[in-house]
Amino acid sequence: MADGYARASGKPAVILITPGPGLGNIVSGCMEAYCDDVPLFVLHIDTDRKDIGKGILHELEAPENIFRHFIKAVFTADKPESLDASLKQALRTCTTGRPGPVLVSVPFSILDKEIPLSGLPGQGRQPEPEEADAGGLQTFLGNLEHILDGRDRPVLLGGKALMGTHTGELVEDICRRAGIPFLTSTGGKGVVSDRSLFSLGNIMAKGLAREILKSADLVIAAGTRLRDVDAKRRGVRIKDLVHIDIDDRWINKNYPAMTHFTGDIGGVLEGLSGIIGKRVFSWDLVRLKNEQASEMASLKESSAGYALVDLLRGVIPDTTTIVCDLNMPSYWAEYYLPVYFQRSFIMPRGISPIFYSLAAAVGAKTARPDLPCLAVCGDGGGLPQMAELATIMKYNIPLVIFVHNNSSYSILEDAMQSRHQITGSMELTNPDFVKLARAFGVKARRTRSLRGLRDIFLRDVRWDEPFLVEFVDTVSSPPWK
């Protein structure tokens, strides 16, 4: 829930947990947040360390070591006078540089004591770049201007670090003025509206996106990590690369860069806007957008997976926050679903956990109560989360839940069949999801056809109350096939 809240709001989410099993229950969520740059502030109400070894309740020695490899920093405030400073320092660490989770351990015994204020500043603004950084930016922009000389077909590739009003406006200005195609990673979906002439989808999609990258003579990747799982493993090929990111953690890991810059991404985009000036490159964006439309029309006829997500896009409001799990419809949405607003497409691509979408959608809807919210669940991924229907009803959270029921962990079933010729090993025995929802007091409907699904969304679904839609379907192929 906290992960979904942070992604939808762009702000850190606070988790208050108990020791022992409380810590254990957030391990996979913390892994996902660390690996996908999500700012989580974990406040751990700890045991008294002086009592460790006596067999006290929830006893664990050095419990923060559980998180050693997937947390930005751990803070221990064992005295009242250190608590305020620890909390403020932890919040700065959580939100500056590459965002991520932090953990603050506070022994329960100081909760009934007076806490003196430290006088240290809180979150505040990020510090201004020092002179050396400013000089480095100018040197990089000079190199970039030299690299762009003689280039006719550059492409701008954006990731989640471009989320923000200012950076989104810069991307729009650069691409519209210069006629440059804009492609995204999964995390970058929605940086600019996919209705824009220059916005041409996810780099992992086959067809047009691959052709654009193949014919490009320069790729400027900004705010994206270019991880193996997001790009290289999906068959993405990049020739000449300029890589701009928050830090150097992912530079030259999967694609060698001609030059790179780490730090002020917005400053680089402002500089790029000036470098381009009035230049117009040789791309024909109208032709590319028409080719994209033809490609999508063909997919709609040939692919049940695409036809499903295309229908969903047409029957939900444009402003809907769409929270995906790892299931067949979500993979098709990741590749091809148009997104029109920032932070309106959420998918866990850090460690790629299952059992994510329903809980994360509760957090996302809480963060943006003014926007409709849709949780896209598989049957296998959704079932273990169904206890959250009690949370939804208790707090009257108007969330719409789409359950894709194909009685299978379909991605794994597809892999078992194609690799090992084993059929049925990933089949599921499911409950009646409609009756299950109604048992909690949630309105629900079921259908087995796209026409029926369209009717339910247009006739029965109201976005101001909880509602579950079960779509009974067969196993379809994933988009990478």
N, C-alpha and C positions, 0 to 999 in steps of 0.2 A: 504493500500500500504506500509506504513511504517513497519507494522508488518511483512509482507512478505519479505521486504528488510532486516530487522534485522535477521530473521530466516535463510534466504539463505546465508547471508554474515557472520553471527556470530558477527556482530558489531552493536553498537547502531544506531538507525535511528532517525533523527531529524524531528519533525513536527512543522511548524510555523503556528500559528493560531491567529485569531482575538477574541476579547471578545464576551460575550453573546452567540449568535448562533454558533460561531466558537467553543467555548468550548463544547456546547451541542452536536455538530456533532461528537465528538470523544469519547463520553462516552462509548459506547459498545465496541469500539476498545480498549480503555484503560482498560476496564474490562478484555477483553480477554488476553491482554498483561500481566496484573498483575497476573492473575490466571494461566498463562502458562509460566511465567519466561522469558518474552521477553523484552529486553532493549529498551525502547522508551524515547527519550529526547524531551519533549513537551515545546516549547518556546511560551509563551502566551503573545502577545502584548496587554497589558491591558489598560483600561481607567485610568484616574487619580483618585485615591481613595479619594482625597480631594473633588472631585466633586460629590461623591455618595450622593444621596438624592435630587439632583436637577432635576432629570429626564433627565439625559444625555443619549446619544445614547448607546445602549447595556448595560444599567445599571444593574448591579447585585451586591448585597452586599456580600462580602466574597465568590466570585465565586469558589474558590478552594475547598470549602467545598463539592461541588458536588462529588469530587473524594476521599473523606475522607477514604473510606473503600477499595479503589482499586488503591492506588498509594504508592510508597515507601516513597516519601518525596515531600514537596512543598517548594519552595524557592521564596522569594519576594525581588527583587532588585529595591528599590524605589529611590535610589540615584546613580548617575554615579559612585561614588567611590566604591560602593558595587557590581557592576554588574560583573566584571571580576572574583572576588572571588566566587560569587554565581554560575556562570556558571561552573567553574572548580569543585567546591564541588558537584554540581548536577551531573556532568558527572561521578565523582568517585562513587557517590551513585548509579547511574544507572547501573554501570558495575561491581561493586565488590560485593562479597557475592552472594546471590541469585539475579540474574538480574531482572529488572522490570522497569516500567515507573516512571519518575520523571517529575515535572512540575515547570517551572520557569516563574513567572509573572514579566513582565517588562513594566512599564507605557510608552505609546507612546511618552510622552513629553520629555524623555531623549534620544530619538533616534538621535536627531540632536546635541547632546552635545559630547564633547571630553570625552573619557572613559579612566581613568588612569588604568594601569596594576597593578595587586595586587602583582605580584612576587611569588604567590603561584604556586606549581607544577600543571601540568595538569593531564590527565588520568594516565599516567605512568604505572608502573607495580604494581601488587598487593603486599602488604607488606609481607615480609618473616614471617613465623610463629614464635611466641615467644618461648622461652625455654619451658614454661609450655605446649604449644601446641605440641611441638616436643616430650616432655616426654609423653604426653597423647597418641600420635600416637604410640610410642613404647610399651606402656602398652596395648593398643588395639591390636596391632599386636601379642603381647605375648598371649593374650586371644584367638585371632583367631587361632593361631598355636595350642593351647591346644584343641580348639573346633574341629579342623580338624583332630586331632589324632583319628584314628579308623573309620573315615568316608570314605566310598567307592564311594558314588555317589553324590558329590556336583554339584550344578548348579550355574552359574553366570548369574544374571539378570541385564540388563543395561537400563538406561533411558537417557533422553536428556542431562543431565549434563556430560555425557561421550563424547559428541561431541568435537572433537579436535584431531589433528594428534597424539599427544603423548599418550593420553588416549586410542585412537583406537588401536594404536600399542601395548600398554600394554595388552589390552583385547585379541588381536590376539595371542600374545606371550603366555599368561597364558593358554588360551583354547587349542591352538594347542599342546603345550608341554605336558600338563597334561591330554589331552583328555576329557575336560569338555564341556558339552553343554552350549551354550550361547543363552538365550532368551531375548527379549526386551519388553519394553512398546511401545506404539505408538510413543512417542517422541524419543525413542531410535532406531527406524528403520533407518538403514544405518550407525550406529556406526562402524560396520564392514560389509563387503560385505556378502550378503545372499548366495553367491556362496561358501563361506567357509564351509568346512566340519562340523564345530562345530556350525554354525549359523543355528538355527532351528525355528526362527519365533517369532511371537507376543504371549505373555503369554495368551492373551484373546482368542486366537483361540482354538477351540475344537479339539478333537482327540489327535494327537501326543503330542502337547504341554502340554495338561492336564496329559497325561500318564507320561511324563518326570517329571513334578512337583510331581505327585503322588508317583513315585518311588524314588525321590530324598531323600537323608537323610540330606541335608543341602542346603539352598538357600542363596547365598550371593547377596544381592540386592545393586547395586551401582549407585548412581546418578539418582535414580527414587523415586518418592514420594509415590508410592503405594496407590494412592487415591482410594476412594470407586468407583468412576465412571470409573476408568481405570482398576480396577482389581477385587475388591470384588464383585461389582455389576454384573460383567461379569462371575461370578462363579469360579474365581481363588482361589484355596486353597493352602496355604503355611503352612507347619508344622514348622520345625526348621529354624529360620530366623536370619541372620546377616544383619543389615541395615546400609548402608553408604550413607550419603547425605551431601549437602552443609551446612545445618543447621538443627536444631531439630524440625522444624515446623511440619513435617509429621511423625516423629518417634513415633512408638507405637500408631498411630491413628487408623489403620485398621488391622494391624497384629502385635502382640507382638514380640519383638526382644529379642533373647537370649543375644545379646550384640549389641552395635551400636557405630558409630563414626561420628562426623560431622566436616566438614572443608576440609582438603586437600585430595580430592578423589584420585588425581594422586599419592600422597604419599602412600596411602593405597594400590593401585594397584601395585606400585613398591615393597612394602613390601610383598604383597601376592605372587608376582612372586618369591621373594626370599624364602618364606616359602615353596612353592610348590617344588622348586628345580627340582629334577629329578623324582618326584613322578608321576605315571600314575594311574589314577583311573579306575574303572571297567566298565565305559560306553563303548559300542560298537558304535562309531560314524558313522561308515560306514553303519551299520544296521539301525540306526536311520535316516540317510539321505535317504536311500533307502525307508524306510517306509514313510518318508515325500513325496517323489516323487510319491509313490503309492497313498497316500492320495489325493494329488493334482490331479492326473489323474482321480481318482474316482469323485472328486468334479466337474471336468470339464464336466463329463458326466451327472451328476445329478443336477447341479446348473447353472441356466442362469446367476446369478450374478457373480459367479466365472469365468465362461466361458468368460464373457465380460472383466473382468480385466486381465485375462490371455492373451486374444488377444491383449489388449492395451499394456501390457508389452512386447509382442513379436514384435510390429510394431513401437515402439518408441525407440530412441537411449538409450543406457544404462545410459548415463550421464544426461538424462532429469531431470530437476527439476519439480516434480509433485506436484501441489498445489490443495488440495481438499477442497470442501465444505462439508456440511453434506447432503449427498444424497446416494442413494442406491449403486451406483458403488464405491463411496468413502468408505463406510463402509466395502464393500468386500475387497477393497484395503488395508484398515487399518488392517484387519485380515490377509490377505494372499498375498498381492502383494510383490514380492521380491524387495529389494532395494540394490543397489550396491555401493553407495557413500554417504558420510556424507552430511547432509543438502540438500538432494535431494528428501525428502518426507516431505511435509508440510501439516499439518491438524490442525485446531483450536480446541484444546481440553482443553482450560481453562474454559470458560463458555459455550463452544460449540455453537457459534453464527452461524446463517445462513447468507447469503449474504456476503461471505468471499472470495471465491476462485479467482474470476476474478480480483478484486482490488489487492488482495495479490499477485497474479501472476505477475501483472504489476510491483510491488515492487521487487519481487524475480528476474524477468528477468533483471530489472535495476541493481540489485546488482551483478548478474552474467551474463553479456551480452554474455559471451563466451559459455554459455551452452544453449541447447534447453530447452524450458519451456512449460508445458502443464497445463492449468487450467481445472479442472474437475468440471463442474457445473451441478446441477440439473436444471429443468425448473423453479420450484418455487423459488429456491435460485438464479438462474442466471438472471432471468428477471429484478429484480430491479437494477442489476449491469450493464445492457447493455449500459447505458450512458457512461461507461468507454471506449466503442468502439471509442468515439470521442477523448479521451485521447490517446488511442493506435495509432490512425491514425495521430493525430497532431504531436506526437513525434516519429512516425514510429517504434513502439515497436513490434518486430517480435514474437508475442505470438500466440500459437495455443490453441484454445478454444474448448473444447468438451462439448456439451450440451446433457445431457441425458433427453430426452423428453418423459415422460410417462403420461403427462397430469394430474399430481397428486403430492401432497406432500405425497410421497409413504410411508414413515416411519409412518406418522400420519394416513394415510389411513389404513395401516396394523394394527395399534393399535386400531383404531375405529372398524374395523371388528372383530378382535380377542377378544377384551374386551367387546364390546357393541353390536356386530352384526349390526352395522350401516354401510351401503355401500354408497359410493359416496360423503360423506360429505367433503372430502379433494381433490376432483377433481378440475382441473384448466382449464380455457379457455385460451389457449396460442396463441401468434402471430405466424406468419411464421418466425422462427428464421433465416432462410437463407435469406429471403428478408430483414429482419431487419438488418442483418450484411451487406448485399450488399448496403443498403441505406447509410451506413457510409463509403462505399468504401472498405469493408473487403471481401476478397474472401471467399466463403462458399459452402458447399455441404451437402446433406442430404442422409441418407440411413435408411432402416428398417431391415437390416440383418447383421449378423456378417461378412459374406463374403463381402458384400458391404462396411462395415466399414474397413475391412482389405485393400480392394482395394483403398479406398480414402486415407488412411494413407500412403500406399506404392506408390501410383501413383500421387496423387494430392497435398498432404501436403508438403510444403517446410518450413523448420524451420527458414528461413531467412526473412519471411514476415508474417504479420497477416493472420490468417486463422481460420474459424469457421466450426466445424463439428457437425451437428445435427444428433443424433441417436434416432430415434423414436422407442420406446420399450414399453412393457407392464410392469405392476407392478410386481416385483419379491419379494421374501421373503428376509429378512435381514439375515446376516450370523449367528447371535446368535440363529436362529431357526434351 
